[in-house]
Amino acid sequence: MKDARGLFSFLASMLESRGFVTKQFNYNKFDENSKELFAVPFSVQAAILQKQIDEIAKDERYKSIIIIGHSQGSLIPTLCRNLDKIEKVIGISPFFQTDIEDLQKRYTDLADNQLDFYNITRRRRSDGSVTVIPPEYWAERFKTDVVTLYNNLANQTELTLIYAINDEVMDFNNLRLIKNTRIINLDGNHDFTNQYREDLYKTILWDLNIS
């Protein structure tokens, strides 16, 4: 969701205090009554992001657009059809996990999860909500060449990837294969919660050459 469990709300507030205009939006639909989040495939997310880019690019008040993504949101700009107006992409805890065997182990190790890559997967989260994942999502995820996509993105615009040293979700071994990219390691967990967010914000300012 658009607040990224509070991470983007925090960053938006801090960046707006420095004169930035921020725009947050949802990739997925959430049912408040059932507490279910309905995930959509990467291609649908890319179309949603491209629509946001196109709308903002029409506003002449804005001279440049910077995309900040978290986890899977770091990958979605790589799938957009037109990034001509994008000055920079910053990926926080960038997504790399596409191996089916790795995913199968990860999900089956979690209690109360109904794992089915070919039908509907229901993933229970720590906050009591449930993520409902269709087979179309898994099909796109497993065929995604993440390294090639990040490298292609780095050839189109400036790319910074910030990964958390204590990330409990993502494996960053493939970072060594990413070219032409500023890669920053930072203390924190996957969501950069609590005390880690201030340093993340300062790192983003530094990456943007703002003192």
C-alpha positions, 0 to 999 in steps of 0.5 A, a space after each residue: 500500500 502507498 504508506 509502505 507500513 509507515 515508511 513512505 509517510 515518514 519519508 514524504 513528511 520529511 522530504 516535504 519539509 525540504 520543499 519536495 512535492 510528494 505523491 503516494 499511491 496504491 499498487 494493490 487493493 485493500 478491503 478494510 472489512 476483511 483486511 485482505 490485500 489483493 495483489 496484482 501482477 508486475 505488469 499491472 503495477 507498471 501500468 499504474 506507475 506509468 499513469 502516475 508518471 505521465 500525469 505528473 509530467 504534464 504539470 509544468 511546475 515540476 522540472 524533475 521526477 524522482 521515484 522512490 520504491 521499496 522492496 518490489 516497488 524498487 523493481 516496478 520502474 524497470 518495467 515502465 515504457 517511458 522514463 524520459 522524465 525521470 531524473 533518478 530512481 531510488 530503490 530501498 530494500 530492492 527486490 530480487 526474490 524470483 526463484 520458485 524453490 526459494 519462495 516455496 521454502 519461505 512460504 511453507 515455513 510460515 504457519 497458516 499460509 495456503 501456498 499454491 503458485 497455480 491457483 490462489 495463495 493466501 499469506 497471513 501477515 503479522 498485523 493480522 491482514 491477509 495478502 491474496 495472491 493470484 497465479 498471474 502474479 506468480 507467473 510473472 514473478 518467476 519469469 522476471 530477470 531482475 538483474 537484467 531489468 535493473 541494469 537496463 534501468 541504470 542505462 536509462 536514468 540514475 539508479 541508487 539501491 539502498 539495502 539493509 544489512 539486517 534485512 530479514 526478507 530479501 537476499 542481496 547476493 545478486 547486487 554484485 551483478 548490478 552495473 552503473 548503479 550507486 549501491 549503499 548498505 545501511 543498518 536496518 531491517 527490511 522496512 527500516 523501522 524505528 531508529 533506522 528511518 532517520 539514517 535512511 532519510 539522511 542517506 536519501 538526502 545525501 544521494 540527492 546532493 542535499 546538505 
